[in-house]
């Protein structure tokens, strides 16, 4: 062989890291770390994706600052790491590219195992070991075990710390999602367990206000916050962090420091990186579909770590709510129904335990119209829910609203529906999931209304009858749906809703850089890079193939808890550096 086959060359040969778009232009002014150039990999990288190419080194600085550590990103992980380091007496600067007057944290509810405020409200305590084992069960044992256990064991203390400056009035605005339990709320499904251990802040005291509390606490202990300041690259010296280059309206800034914490929120706003680092989803695109994200985060954090020599996650990276067909408004939020394809056949386990993973079975399917089918007893079946992200709250109001929607559909079928008069100043309040249903007295008639003909119509009736037989037997011999949520479709009127699926839009990406249990970035040989730490959504190996929520809000909860733990790790490093 002319040259040894390196890991990166191998991946390039597979096409995993090949450039497919011309995106990420916003990063063209970034500067490289010295470690990549020392590797002599410039030619190798330049043949790959644009985002991997480190730009020219910056030598002209408007300002130079000496400190212990710089935190990149004012999200949940960056803020808690910064506050922890400040309270330990470290000289810490936090840089955030957003201006202070427009900055706002994204997300409101977060998982909090055994937090004091939840215990006070009667939320049952969670065994951290049981939580850990359950997490590993859902994720196929892929995540970094140390990180998951650290989250489980430290969530209570770190949540209390994060909320320590809230007043009684602030806590009065907090909701405890999915608690108290509704009558048919499930704690377990198909061997997967769920917990209603959620702090939900949507009122006057939201996460922006809580961030302000924590920022004030960090400032009181000496931390400096620099808004409108964008991190550019990590300065490396002999394989160790020596500083950070950033820029603001006045020019380039050089930080001389021994440690850098990267917590920039992922790469959802960088199409090229999404294509490169989520090849499974890129390969699932059909026609004019494109990978899309609600996030504007451009991947700067992952890039900086990579340029500094950090090891990229090579297994598929999770994207929150991305890895399934986009059915959130209808089918994916109606797991109690039966899902039928254009051929009149079921095509998956409709009530797979975790909502985020439920859609995985739908990805490699045609984008032709799909149907959710149910019967007159559905308002009862709909009450069988599990506490998770995007979950349905089966309160009286929502069930009554569902029944009203079904009654409306049946009245339209009978030709007796009269559009109600809208009262002045009155706004209609529909169910959590707004769905327009189609109704019929027979399955054959419903199939016809759905546009199914010939063999597809025959399959439709046969499929429902077979499914009803599984319900009677208590065992789904086709897709293994849990017997607790096998609800028959046999009591007329029958109902259906339709949906034309497309590949989903991700909320955020949830990985990128491989770290150890201290969130110390690892190099290509899986050795720690001295002084380089990664937390939040830039940190890899926290979830499995897809984001999961045995407790809603795991992303924020993990960022808050592990962000502080990252600060502790950096503090220990600085004591010996």
Residue, then its C-alpha position, 0 to 999 in steps of 0.5 A: x500500500x502506498x499509504x496507511x489507511x487512516x480513519x479519516x481517509x476511510x470515512x472519506x472513501x465511504x462518502x461519509x464526509x464528502x461535501x454535498x452543499x456549499x453552505x457554512x459560508x458564515x464560518x469562512x472568516x474563522x481561524x485555525x488551531x495550530x494542531x490541525x496544521x501540525x498534523x499535516x492534514x491540510x490537503x486531506x481536509x481541503x478535499x472534504x467538506x468546507x466546514x472542516x477547512x481551518x482558515x488563516x491564522x489571526x495575528x492582528x488583535x484589538x484586545x488581549x485578555x489574560x484569564x483562567x478559562x473562556x466559556x463559548x456560548x450562553x446556553x444552559x450548559x455554558x451558563x452553568x459551567x461559567x457560574x460554577x467556575x466563578x463560584x470556585x474563584x476562577x477567572x472566567x469569561x463567557x463569550x456569546x455571539x448574540x447581542x445582550x438585548x436580543x439574547x434569549x435561551x431556547x426552551x422552557x421545560x427541563x428534566x429534573x430528577x428528585x429536585x427539591x421543588x418537585x419533591x415538595x409537590x409530591x412528585x415520586x423520587x427516582x432511583x438514579x440506577x433504575x433511570x440509568x439502566x432504562x436510558x441504556x435500554x432505550x439507547x442500545x447502550x451507545x451513550x457515554x455511561x459516565x455522562x448518563x450516570x453523572x446526570x442521573x446522580x447530580x440532577x437533584x443538587x444541580x437543579x436546586x443550585x440552578x433555581x436557588x435564587x427563584x422567589x416563591x412567586x417565581x416558583x408559583x408560576x412553575x408547572x409540573x408537567x404530567x403530574x398529578x397523573x391522569x387516570x390512564x397515564x402509563x409509567x411503563x410501556x414495552x419495558x421502557x419506563x417514564x417519569x413526570x419529573x419536569x420543571x416547566x417555566x412558561x409564565x412570568x418566570x421563564x428561562x430568560x429570567x432564570x438565566x438572568x438570575x444565574x448570570x447575576x450570580x456568576x457576575x457577583x463572583x467575578x465572571x465577565x460576560x461578553x455579548x456580541x462576541x463570537x468565538x473563532x478558534x482555539x489556540x493550541x500549543x503542543x497539544x494543549x489549550x493556550x487561548x482563544x481567538x474571538x471577535x466583536x465589533x471592535x476587532x479580534x480579541x485574544x484570550x490567553x487561558x489554560x482552558x476553553x469550554x465549548x457549549x455553542x448549541x450544535x450545528x442545526x443551522x449549518x446544512x453542510x454539517x447536517x449532511x455530513x454528520x447525519x448521513x443517514x438522514x441525508x440518504x433518506x431525502x426524497x425529491x425536493x426534501x432537504x435537511x432543515x432545522x429550527x436552530x440557527x446554531x452554525x456549528x462553530x463549537x463543533x468546528x473549533x473543537x475539531x480544528x483543535x484535534x478533537x474526535x468527531x462522533x462517527x456514529x449517526x448523531x441524534x437530531x431532536x425530533x428529526x429522524x422520522x417523517x413529519x407527522x407531529x400534528x396528526x399521526x405521530x401524536x395519535x399513537x392510540x390509532x391505527x396507521x395505514x398506508x396508501x396500500x391499505x396496510x399497517x406499516x409500523x408499531x404506532x405506539x412505540x414507547x418513545x415519541x421521538x423514536x416512533x417515527x423511525x419506522x416511517x422514514x424509508x416509506x413513500x411520501x404518499x398520503x398516510x392515514x390514522x384510523x380510529x373508532x367511536x371509543x377513541x376519546x377513551x383510548x386517547x387517555x392512555x398516555x405517557x409523560x414525554x416530549x410532545x405528549x398529550x395531556x388527557x385532561x377533561x378539556x382536551x378530551x372534550x375538545x377531541x370528542x367535539x372534533x369527532x362529533x363535528x366530523x360525523x355531523x358533516x358525514x350525515x349532512x347535519x353540520x351547522x357552522x357555529x356562530x363565532x361570538x365577538x371577542x371569542x377565540x376558539x380553543x381546540x385540542x392540543x392536536x388540531x386534527x380534521x377527521x373524516x367519519x363514516x358508518x362503515x370501514x368500506x365507506x371510510x376507505x372510499x372516502x380516503x380514496x382507497x380503491x380496489x385491492x387497497x380498499x380490500x386490504x384496508x378492511x382486512x387490515x383493520x379486522x386482523x388488527x382487531x383480532x390481535x386486540x382480542x388476543x392481546x398480542x400484536x403478531x404483526x408489529x408487536x404493539x404493547x397489549x396495554x395500548x391495543x385499542x380495537x377499531x370496531x365500534x362505529x362510527x369510524x374516523x380517520x385523518x390524513x397526512x402527506x408526510x415529509x422528512x421532519x424538521x429537527x429542533x436541535x442537533x444533539x452531538x458532535x464531539x466525543x469526550x470522556x466522563x469529565x467532558x474533556x474532549x478526546x483526540x483521534x487516539x481517544x486521549x484527553x486534549x489538555x484544557x479543551x472541554x465540550x458540553x451541551x449539544x456540542x457534546x456527543x454520546x449522550x443519546x442513541x440514534x435519536x433524542x429520547x425523553x423518558x422524562x420530558x426536557x432531557x436536553x435542557x436538564x442534561x445541559x444544566x446538570x452536565x454544564x455545572x459538572x463540566x465547570x467542576x471538571x475544568x476547575x479540577x484541571x486548573x488546579x493542576x495545570 
